[in-house]
C-alpha cells in the first residue's frame, strides 16, 4: 500500500508543476539565458555567496536544463543547480548577473564580466577623526544655493604619490595605445623575411625613429589628417568616451542618502564648488531622472567636454530640444548610441542589439524617462521588434504618455487604425495622469476615420482644456476638439467648447475657430435655425471667408440687405473676389441693376455673365439673357432656352423638354389642305361684314349728329 501511494505521488506530483524551459546564448561581453515563464509570475534574482539564485515564489515550477551548455562555454556560467522553486547559477568568474522581462512570458538573465573593485592599501589606516563643521561656508560662497552645501566637511584621504604617478603613467600609455598613438613598428616584423609588409594607411606621415627600440609614438595628426579633412571638435563630431555616459550605483542606499553623500564634499574649504564633486552630484541626479537639477549643479563649476556631455544627457533626459547636430554621430559605443538616437541619429545606423542591451543596463528611473522616446525612434525607422523590446522593459516601470503613444502606434501598424484608437481610448479612461499628447493623437485618428469621439472622452477633453488653459497646449486642444465636433456635424457642441475656452484664447485663434463653426452652420442648419443664429447679427469675431459664407446663405434666402450687413471685415485675394460677386448679386436682388453693373465693372468671366443674364431676365429680355448664358455650354439652362425660343439648343437637353424639342424640329412640314366650301363661304361672309362696317363709319362721318337731349 505504501509503495502504491509513493508511486502515485511520483506520477501526480510533477503534473501540477509548470516547466520552465531555458535557452542560452553567448556573446564576447556576456552570456544570456532566456527563461520561458508563466505570464504574471513573480520572480527575483539575488546574489548567493559568489553565485546568484533565481527564485519563483508562490509557484510550483520545474526547470528544463536540456541543451543549455550545448550553445555556451562554461567560462562564465559553470553550472545550473535546480532546487524548485529556486535555481542556483554557479559562476565561474567574477561576474555579475542582471535580469529583466523581455516579454510578459520571457525573462532574460545576462551574466557579464564585472571589474573587481581596487583593494585598499594594507597600511592605510581608517579615518576616525570626527567631521569638522564649517559654519562660515555660506558666507564664503554667497552665490552657491544652500541646497547644495554640505552640512560637514571631511578631510580627503591622503594618497601615495608614487602609486598615483605609476597609475597615471599606465593609464596614459594604455589610452595612447588604444587610440593608435603607440605602435611596435620599430621592431623587426615577425615571420619570414620575404613576407609582405602589413598594409599601411595611405599617406600616413612616417613615424620618427624611437630612442628606445620597440616603441614608436605618433600624434593624432600623423594618422588622421593625411586622409581626412579637418573636423571641428566637440560632441557633435567625435564619439565621446563611454564612461561619460555611466551612472553611479547607489550601493543599496535610498535616494535621499545617495544624494546627500554626493553633496557632502560639493563645496571646498574656501567656499568654491569642487568640480569633481559637482560632476558626481550631477551624475547622481541623472541616475534618478532629474535633468534640470544636474544642469544646475554643473553650472556651479567650470565647463569642459565631459561637463558638456553630462549636460547633453540631462537635456535629453528632460526632453529638451538640442541644437542641430549635437550628439548625433552614429557608430559609437552602445552606451553612447542610446543617447545619440534620442538626439536624432538614425536608429538603423546603431548596433541594434548592443543598443538594446545598453538601454537595459540603464537605471530604472532613466529608462522610465527615455524609454518611450527611444522606442518611438526605432518605430519611426521601421524596427517594430526593437520598439516592442524597449516597451516590454518599460512596462516594468510606470508607463508615461510617450510610451502609451508608441504602444498605440505599434498596435495600429499591426492591426489597423481601430486598434490604435482602442489603445488610446482605454489609456485615457484608466490613466488620469496622461497629458494632452494622447488626446491630440486620438482626435487626429477619430477625424481621419470619421468617427465621433465617445461622450466620456469628450468630458475628459473638456477637463484637459480647462487644466491646460495657461499652457501652450491649450490652443491645440481647443482646435482639435472643435474640428472633431464639426466633423461629427455638431456645431453646437463645438460652440460650447469654444465658449468654455474663449477667455484664454488668443484673438487670432478665436477668430479662426469661430469662423470654422459659423461656416459649418451655414452649410448644415435648416433655414429657421440659421436665421435665428445670424440675425440680427452673426457671432463675432469672423474672418472674411466666414462672412462670405453667411452672406451666400442669406442671398439664397432672398435677403440681400441682411447679406450686405454681414460683410464688414476687409477681404483680400480670393475672398475679395468672391465678395464682389456677392455684393453684385445683392444689388441685383434689390433691383439696382446699374449698381450691379458698376460693381462687376469689366469682369467677363462666367460668374459675371450669369449675373448679367439674370438682370436681362428681370428686364424681360429673355433672348439677351440666353445669349449671356450660352457662353458656358456646360451650364446650359433649358428654361432660359425655352423662354428665348431657342429650340435648336433645347435638343441637347437630356430630359423630356429636349425630347419634345427634337420631335418638333424633326417633324416634316405639313402639306397644304384644300379649303372646304363651308370654310370658304364663312371666310367671304367675314370679309363682307368687315367691308360693311367700314362703309357705315364713312357715312356717319359725313353728317353732324344732333346733340343728345338732356333731362332736367
URGI-V355978 format. One record per residue. RES is the residue in three letters. SS is DSSP state (@ for helix, = for strand, . for the rest). Layout:
RES_SS + RES_SS
This chain:
UNK_. + UNK_@ + UNK_@ + UNK_@ + UNK_@ + UNK_@ + UNK_@ + UNK_@ + UNK_@ + UNK_@ + UNK_@ + UNK_@ + UNK_@ + UNK_@ + UNK_@ + UNK_@ + UNK_. + UNK_= + UNK_= + UNK_= + UNK_= + UNK_= + UNK_= + UNK_= + UNK_= + UNK_= + UNK_. + UNK_. + UNK_. + UNK_= + UNK_= + UNK_= + UNK_= + UNK_= + UNK_= + UNK_= + UNK_. + UNK_. + UNK_. + UNK_. + UNK_. + UNK_. + UNK_. + UNK_= + UNK_= + UNK_= + UNK_= + UNK_= + UNK_. + UNK_. + UNK_= + UNK_= + UNK_= + UNK_= + UNK_= + UNK_. + UNK_. + UNK_. + UNK_. + UNK_. + UNK_= + UNK_= + UNK_= + UNK_= + UNK_. + UNK_. + UNK_. + UNK_@ + UNK_@ + UNK_@ + UNK_. + UNK_. + UNK_. + UNK_. + UNK_. + UNK_. + UNK_= + UNK_= + UNK_= + UNK_= + UNK_= + UNK_= + UNK_= + UNK_. + UNK_. + UNK_= + UNK_= + UNK_= + UNK_= + UNK_= + UNK_= + UNK_. + UNK_. + UNK_. + UNK_= + UNK_= + UNK_= + UNK_= + UNK_= + UNK_= + UNK_= + UNK_= + UNK_= + UNK_. + UNK_. + UNK_= + UNK_= + UNK_= + UNK_= + UNK_= + UNK_= + UNK_= + UNK_= + UNK_. + UNK_. + UNK_. + UNK_. + UNK_. + UNK_. + UNK_. + UNK_. + UNK_. + UNK_. + UNK_. + UNK_. + UNK_. + UNK_. + UNK_. + UNK_. + UNK_. + UNK_. + UNK_= + UNK_. + UNK_. + UNK_. + UNK_. + UNK_@ + UNK_@ + UNK_@ + UNK_@ + UNK_. + UNK_. + UNK_. + UNK_. + UNK_. + UNK_@ + UNK_@ + UNK_@ + UNK_. + UNK_. + UNK_. + UNK_. + UNK_= + UNK_. + UNK_. + UNK_. + UNK_. + UNK_. + UNK_. + UNK_. + UNK_@ + UNK_@ + UNK_@ + UNK_@ + UNK_@ + UNK_@ + UNK_@ + UNK_@ + UNK_@ + UNK_@ + UNK_@ + UNK_@ + UNK_@ + UNK_@ + UNK_@ + UNK_@ + UNK_@ + UNK_@ + UNK_. + UNK_. + UNK_. + UNK_= + UNK_= + UNK_. + UNK_. + UNK_. + UNK_. + UNK_. + UNK_. + UNK_. + UNK_. + UNK_. + UNK_. + UNK_. + UNK_. + UNK_. + UNK_. + UNK_. + UNK_. + UNK_. + UNK_. + UNK_. + UNK_. + UNK_. + UNK_. + UNK_. + UNK_. + UNK_. + UNK_. + UNK_. + UNK_. + UNK_. + UNK_. + UNK_. + UNK_. + UNK_= + UNK_= + UNK_. + UNK_. + UNK_@ + UNK_@ + UNK_@ + UNK_@ + UNK_@ + UNK_. + UNK_. + UNK_. + UNK_. + UNK_. + UNK_. + UNK_. + UNK_. + UNK_. + UNK_. + UNK_. + UNK_. + UNK_. + UNK_. + UNK_. + UNK_. + UNK_. + UNK_@ + UNK_@ + UNK_@ + UNK_@ + UNK_. + UNK_. + UNK_. + UNK_. + UNK_. + UNK_. + UNK_. + UNK_. + UNK_. + UNK_@ + UNK_@ + UNK_@ + UNK_@ + UNK_@ + UNK_@ + UNK_@ + UNK_@ + UNK_@ + UNK_. + UNK_. + UNK_. + UNK_= + UNK_. + UNK_. + UNK_. + UNK_. + UNK_. + UNK_= + UNK_. + UNK_@ + UNK_@ + UNK_@ + UNK_@ + UNK_@ + UNK_@ + UNK_@ + UNK_@ + UNK_@ + UNK_@ + UNK_@ + UNK_@ + UNK_@ + UNK_. + UNK_. + UNK_. + UNK_@ + UNK_@ + UNK_@ + UNK_@ + UNK_@ + UNK_@ + UNK_@ + UNK_@ + UNK_. + UNK_. + UNK_. + UNK_. + UNK_. + UNK_. + UNK_@ + UNK_@ + UNK_@ + UNK_@ + UNK_@ + UNK_@ + UNK_@ + UNK_@ + UNK_@ + UNK_@ + UNK_@ + UNK_@ + UNK_@ + UNK_. + UNK_. + UNK_. + UNK_. + UNK_. + UNK_. + UNK_. + UNK_. + UNK_. + UNK_. + UNK_. + UNK_. + UNK_. + UNK_. + UNK_. + UNK_. + UNK_@ + UNK_@ + UNK_@ + UNK_@ + UNK_@ + UNK_@ + UNK_@ + UNK_@ + UNK_@ + UNK_@ + UNK_. + UNK_. + UNK_. + UNK_@ + UNK_@ + UNK_@ + UNK_. + UNK_. + UNK_@ + UNK_@ + UNK_@ + UNK_@ + UNK_@ + UNK_@ + UNK_@ + UNK_@ + UNK_@ + UNK_@ + UNK_. + UNK_. + UNK_@ + UNK_@ + UNK_@ + UNK_@ + UNK_@ + UNK_@ + UNK_@ + UNK_@ + UNK_@ + UNK_@ + UNK_@ + UNK_@ + UNK_@ + UNK_@ + UNK_@ + UNK_@ + UNK_@ + UNK_. + UNK_. + UNK_. + UNK_@ + UNK_@ + UNK_@ + UNK_@ + UNK_@ + UNK_@ + UNK_@ + UNK_@ + UNK_@ + UNK_@ + UNK_@ + UNK_. + UNK_. + UNK_. + UNK_. + UNK_. + UNK_. + UNK_@ + UNK_@ + UNK_@ + UNK_@ + UNK_@ + UNK_@ + UNK_@ + UNK_@ + UNK_@ + UNK_@ + UNK_@ + UNK_@ + UNK_@ + UNK_@ + UNK_@ + UNK_. + UNK_@ + UNK_@ + UNK_@ + UNK_@ + UNK_@ + UNK_@ + UNK_@ + UNK_@ + UNK_@ + UNK_@ + UNK_@ + UNK_@ + UNK_@ + UNK_@ + UNK_. + UNK_. + UNK_. + UNK_. + UNK_. + UNK_@ + UNK_@ + UNK_@ + UNK_@ + UNK_@ + UNK_@ + UNK_@ + UNK_@ + UNK_@ + UNK_@ + UNK_@ + UNK_@ + UNK_@ + UNK_@ + UNK_. + UNK_. + UNK_. + UNK_. + UNK_. + UNK_@ + UNK_@ + UNK_@ + UNK_@ + UNK_@ + UNK_@ + UNK_@ + UNK_@ + UNK_@ + UNK_@ + UNK_@ + UNK_@ + UNK_@ + UNK_. + UNK_. + UNK_. + UNK_. + UNK_. + UNK_@ + UNK_@ + UNK_@ + UNK_@ + UNK_@ + UNK_@ + UNK_@ + UNK_@ + UNK_@ + UNK_@ + UNK_@ + UNK_@ + UNK_@ + UNK_@ + UNK_@ + UNK_. + UNK_. + UNK_. + UNK_@ + UNK_@ + UNK_@ + UNK_@ + UNK_@ + UNK_@ + UNK_@ + UNK_@ + UNK_@ + UNK_@ + UNK_@ + UNK_@ + UNK_@ + UNK_@ + UNK_. + UNK_. + UNK_@ + UNK_@ + UNK_@ + UNK_@ + UNK_@ + UNK_@ + UNK_@ + UNK_@ + UNK_@ + UNK_@ + UNK_@ + UNK_@ + UNK_@ + UNK_@ + UNK_@ + UNK_@ + UNK_@ + UNK_@ + UNK_. + UNK_. + UNK_@ + UNK_@ + UNK_@ + UNK_@ + UNK_@ + UNK_@ + UNK_@ + UNK_@ + UNK_. + UNK_. + UNK_. + UNK_. + UNK_. + UNK_. + UNK_. + UNK_. + UNK_. + UNK_@ + UNK_@ + UNK_@ + UNK_@ + UNK_@ + UNK_@ + UNK_@ + UNK_@ + UNK_@ + UNK_@ + UNK_@ + UNK_@ + UNK_@ + UNK_. + UNK_. + UNK_. + UNK_@ + UNK_@ + UNK_@ + UNK_@ + UNK_@ + UNK_@ + UNK_@ + UNK_. + UNK_. + UNK_. + UNK_. + UNK_. + UNK_. + UNK_@ + UNK_@ + UNK_@ + UNK_@ + UNK_@ + UNK_@ + UNK_@ + UNK_@ + UNK_@ + UNK_@ + UNK_@ + UNK_@ + UNK_@ + UNK_@ + UNK_@ + UNK_@ + UNK_@ + UNK_. + UNK_. + UNK_. + UNK_@ + UNK_@ + UNK_@ + UNK_@ + UNK_@ + UNK_@ + UNK_@ + UNK_@ + UNK_. + UNK_. + UNK_. + UNK_. + UNK_. + UNK_@ + UNK_@ + UNK_@ + UNK_@ + UNK_@ + UNK_@ + UNK_@ + UNK_@ + UNK_@ + UNK_@ + UNK_@ + UNK_@ + UNK_@ + UNK_. + UNK_. + UNK_. + UNK_@ + UNK_@ + UNK_@ + UNK_@ + UNK_@ + UNK_@ + UNK_@ + UNK_@ + UNK_. + UNK_. + UNK_. + UNK_@ + UNK_@ + UNK_@ + UNK_. + UNK_. + UNK_@ + UNK_@ + UNK_@ + UNK_@ + UNK_@ + UNK_@ + UNK_@ + UNK_. + UNK_. + UNK_@ + UNK_@ + UNK_@ + UNK_@ + UNK_. + UNK_. + UNK_. + UNK_. + UNK_. + UNK_@ + UNK_@ + UNK_@ + UNK_@ + UNK_@ + UNK_@ + UNK_@ + UNK_@ + UNK_@ + UNK_@ + UNK_@ + UNK_. + UNK_. + UNK_. + UNK_. + UNK_. + UNK_. + UNK_. + UNK_. + UNK_. + UNK_. + UNK_@ + UNK_@ + UNK_@ + UNK_@ + UNK_@ + UNK_@ + UNK_@ + UNK_@ + UNK_@ + UNK_@ + UNK_@ + UNK_@ + UNK_@ + UNK_@ + UNK_@ + UNK_@ + UNK_@ + UNK_@ + UNK_@ + UNK_@ + UNK_@ + UNK_@ + UNK_@ + UNK_@ + UNK_@ + UNK_@ + UNK_. + UNK_. + UNK_. + UNK_. + UNK_. + UNK_. + UNK_. + UNK_. + UNK_. + UNK_.
